[in-house]
Amino acid sequence: MTAQTLSWQKSTYSGEEGDCVELAVAKGGAVLIRESDEPGVVLSTTPSALARFLHAIKRGAAGS
């Protein structure tokens, strides 16, 4: 991944303790995901794939 300035955001439910998932949008529209405790490990996905994943979690089907 090329160096760029990213605006990482975390959920307001995370509080100030850390231990949270952070999201950023890269140039080209990819959604980047990282754990605040391991900021050097970054996953990349598309907005539609992330939406399907979150929908599956809400349905309770993510582990099926």
PECORJO-V305380 format. One record per residue. N is the residue number from 1. SS is DSSP state (a for helix, b for strand, c for the rest). OMEGA is omega in whole degrees, 0 to 359 (none if undefined). Layout:
BEGIN
n->(N & N)
ss->(SS & SS)
omega->(OMEGA & OMEGA)
END
This chain:
BEGIN
n->(1 & 2 & 3 & 4 & 5 & 6 & 7 & 8 & 9 & 10 & 11 & 12 & 13 & 14 & 15 & 16 & 17 & 18 & 19 & 20 & 21 & 22 & 23 & 24 & 25 & 26 & 27 & 28 & 29 & 30 & 31 & 32 & 33 & 34 & 35 & 36 & 37 & 38 & 39 & 40 & 41 & 42 & 43 & 44 & 45 & 46 & 47 & 48 & 49 & 50 & 51 & 52 & 53 & 54 & 55 & 56 & 57 & 58 & 59 & 60 & 61 & 62 & 63 & 64)
ss->(c & c & c & c & c & c & c & c & b & b & c & a & a & a & c & c & c & c & c & c & b & b & b & b & b & c & c & c & c & c & b & b & b & b & b & c & c & b & b & b & b & b & b & b & b & c & a & a & a & a & a & a & a & a & a & a & a & a & a & c & c & c & c & c)
omega->(179 & 180 & 176 & 177 & 181 & 176 & 181 & 179 & 176 & 180 & 175 & 177 & 184 & 182 & 183 & 184 & 186 & 180 & 182 & 175 & 179 & 180 & 173 & 176 & 180 & 173 & 183 & 174 & 178 & 176 & 180 & 184 & 176 & 175 & 184 & 179 & 180 & 187 & 178 & 179 & 186 & 174 & 179 & 178 & 176 & 177 & 182 & 178 & 178 & 179 & 178 & 179 & 180 & 177 & 179 & 178 & 181 & 178 & 183 & 185 & 185 & 182 & 183 & none)
END
